[in-house]
């Protein structure tokens, strides 16, 4: 038997797809079985209704949808390019198309036909190809096509390219042929960053090149207050495109409005660190400047690997960074020196001129440690100033690494603080246990809610003495938390929880001191900025020690079922928040004092 039969002897599957493809391809422009004629620009193409309908919803509706064309043997189609239609028709029958040797205009005509006839896979493939061949020469025509047919992906690709090459785009002759709608959307973008006088000059040429097009909406997108006064008077005014009142308004904004309120444009590099020496960023102020932007977040100690400044009441003692250009940023990631348990307070400002500063992050009244993950409203900045206001050990602010980004994040911000949805009481987010007894410092934060027993897997403190104290990496707007009390027998606990931003001023968020509590506990309270979480046990029905296995905030309520490590002949009871916990029969006794466990510092000394 010939191997061409393609029988998979092991599975019994036969695959002859290529035969089907070859047979359909053989019908391309064939008279055999043809039952409809398509007429394009006077040229006739013999086709097959079933193939057209099977490949395209447009042709399915046209040929079998009850319209008058369904009864006609010859149908005339109106398309902009005969050559493009030939390419599309061949694709319908063969599933293949080569774009490499086609002119950009033809490719765009094919893209328009693919969109019109509902060939979504072809539209996506052509869009991907166009993304790879974008250039200053073809970008405007590609944008116009994408914008006309509401192709969101390709439109955004074009905008991102034009943002990066804004000055070149406005100077190219193809800019003069942009549609009014596409041009309006383009220059309205904060990220279309070129000198405003260059944008104005290009718009003036566009208006002259399109005398029959209403330019009112296009002109309205110009940011006249960004054009120097001399250019407003010598270039903009003589053009007569802008009314005298609009010119006076622009001059008034320039002279009377704080620089921070001007509608600056900025370069937009998504998810790319713009505070990088490769982009010409530099540290202008601070001691040991060479370390801050070198990207090394591992090799630092007491003597090296950080940039610092003396903490003072005057603003001149800060760390000042100048970016390589003006950028739009909404996210800063930085590493505070963290080789001990010290904390820092600080604030961060942005500016375009080093005179008028805008607050980006204000943590002056909060204690922060290690990695900082900061989000704020998008802002155009050229200068960034980080000012330390407190160090719990000495009067020096130490910064190991600094990064600035624009990112399409989903973090919600309230009153300048992140409102987290995922658990941020983790070491990965710079949280740590400050007080409490455990065999490993951060047992409480390791996320393990199954592997705990009589001797390990929990954090504890002696009743009537101390507490379990957790510090988050930075202030978060928190409105809930969840903890797992040790539940390997039938004991119950009483406790209360307080929170603080700086470890001095405490606010109670839960008082269970008169309640009987077991296993999982869910605490909800009015959202507030939280750095420190203090859990204080006041009663244990078995001994004089309070034991907590796990803490998370905010509360992650999905898939959290308490599970005792000893489950033989276990019986189920209901915890204080309604979840089931497993209670084994009868356990060996626990240590009666917290000091019998290893102190949290003993494994890291």
HELIX and SHEET records of a PDB file:
HELIX    1   1 UNK A    3  UNK A    5  5                                   3    
HELIX    2   2 UNK A   17  UNK A   25  1                                   9    
HELIX    3   3 UNK A   49  UNK A   55  1                                   7    
HELIX    4   4 UNK A   57  UNK A   64  1                                   8    
HELIX    5   5 UNK A   68  UNK A   71  5                                   4    
HELIX    6   6 UNK A   82  UNK A   94  1                                  13    
HELIX    7   7 UNK A  104  UNK A  116  1                                  13    
HELIX    8   8 UNK A  120  UNK A  132  1                                  13    
HELIX    9   9 UNK A  139  UNK A  148  1                                  10    
HELIX   10  10 UNK A  152  UNK A  164  1                                  13    
HELIX   11  11 UNK A  166  UNK A  171  1                                   6    
HELIX   12  12 UNK A  173  UNK A  177  5                                   5    
HELIX   13  13 UNK A  180  UNK A  187  1                                   8    
HELIX   14  14 UNK A  196  UNK A  209  1                                  14    
HELIX   15  15 UNK A  216  UNK A  220  1                                   5    
HELIX   16  16 UNK A  224  UNK A  226  5                                   3    
HELIX   17  17 UNK A  229  UNK A  231  1                                   3    
HELIX   18  18 UNK A  232  UNK A  236  3                                   5    
HELIX   19  19 UNK A  237  UNK A  239  1                                   3    
HELIX   20  20 UNK A  244  UNK A  256  1                                  13    
HELIX   21  21 UNK A  259  UNK A  261  5                                   3    
HELIX   22  22 UNK A  277  UNK A  279  5                                   3    
HELIX   23  23 UNK A  289  UNK A  291  5                                   3    
HELIX   24  24 UNK A  427  UNK A  429  5                                   3    
HELIX   25  25 UNK A  443  UNK A  445  5                                   3    
HELIX   26  26 UNK A  594  UNK A  596  5                                   3    
SHEET    1   A 2 UNK A   7  UNK A   8  0                                        
SHEET    2   A 2 UNK A  13  UNK A  14 -1                                        
SHEET    1   B 3 UNK A  43  UNK A  47  0                                        
SHEET    2   B 3 UNK A  36  UNK A  40 -1                                        
SHEET    3   B 3 UNK A  74  UNK A  77  1                                        
SHEET    1   C 5 UNK A 282  UNK A 285  0                                        
SHEET    2   C 5 UNK A 319  UNK A 336 -1                                        
SHEET    3   C 5 UNK A 371  UNK A 391 -1                                        
SHEET    4   C 5 UNK A 344  UNK A 351 -1                                        
SHEET    5   C 5 UNK A 357  UNK A 368 -1                                        
SHEET    1   D 4 UNK A 282  UNK A 285  0                                        
SHEET    2   D 4 UNK A 319  UNK A 336 -1                                        
SHEET    3   D 4 UNK A 396  UNK A 405 -1                                        
SHEET    4   D 4 UNK A 307  UNK A 310 -1                                        
SHEET    1   E 2 UNK A 412  UNK A 414  0                                        
SHEET    2   E 2 UNK A 417  UNK A 419 -1                                        
SHEET    1   F 5 UNK A 432  UNK A 435  0                                        
SHEET    2   F 5 UNK A 468  UNK A 485 -1                                        
SHEET    3   F 5 UNK A 520  UNK A 540 -1                                        
SHEET    4   F 5 UNK A 493  UNK A 500 -1                                        
SHEET    5   F 5 UNK A 507  UNK A 517 -1                                        
SHEET    1   G 4 UNK A 432  UNK A 435  0                                        
SHEET    2   G 4 UNK A 468  UNK A 485 -1                                        
SHEET    3   G 4 UNK A 545  UNK A 552 -1                                        
SHEET    4   G 4 UNK A 459  UNK A 462 -1                                        
SHEET    1   H 2 UNK A 571  UNK A 574  0                                        
SHEET    2   H 2 UNK A 580  UNK A 583 -1                                        
END                                                                             
